[in-house]
């Protein structure tokens, strides 16, 4: 069997059912390049190794192409787990692994989990039914600016919908796009296309370190984001939401109240808690 197991966004969102499945596996491969897990994916890996599990932290090359085929072949007569921060099939390329595994007659199980997508929407105070397409903002490559995210915002706003923007990350190169960089890219596209989709006075929602003890939420005008470079120095995960032009009264009231206070995340599970649970499950 091949299991794709979502770890959620942090130690606080790791399912007990997922832990039991992880401990049942003969081989464990941890996706180390798609996203970030709090407090550290190395913590979970270390605890599993202490329990005698065979664990490998995989780079992109270890989970694509011939390496993925080799992993699937192992799953023909072993139980193999692929652990993914967040949800294993949201904003990742792991669906190709499932396709190849099923084509090779390998039994597959997917364990969904909390992802940036649903957590960011929940924390934004905006109605999920009013979100349109999602897009990822990437930095210019070889002088070429990827216009797709701007076009998504334009389309969503024309339908009075909110837009969730994921920002480019490259864990292996230690690159994490910052909110002011993403907004800058979008405004450059807008200027070049002579459009009027995003105003400097428009409110945006910025979320960082979602579901960690350092979780932050900002609700600020676009023009303020461009001045906040000092706020966004750390290499962490940022998510940006561009609300629709016309907010529902309940959404507007909630956002106004959130500006004056903060929705925190108090971490309730620590390393010792996770260690104890793993030890209990490993003896069953």
Secondary structure, 3 states (H helix, E strand, C coil): CEEEEECECEHHHCCHHHHHHHHHCCEEEEECCCCCCECCHHHHHHHHHHCCCEEEEECHHHCCCHHHHHHHHHCCCCCEEEEECECCCCCCCCHHHHHHHHHCCCCEEEECCCCHHHHHHHHHCCCHHHECCCEEECCCECCECCCHHHHHHHHHHHCCCEEEEEECEEHHHCEECCHHHHHHHHHHHHHHHCCCCCCCCCEEEEEECCCCCCCEEEEEEHHHHCCCHHHHCCCCCEEEEECCCCCCHHHHHHHHHHHHCCCCCCCCCCHHHHHHHHHHHHCC
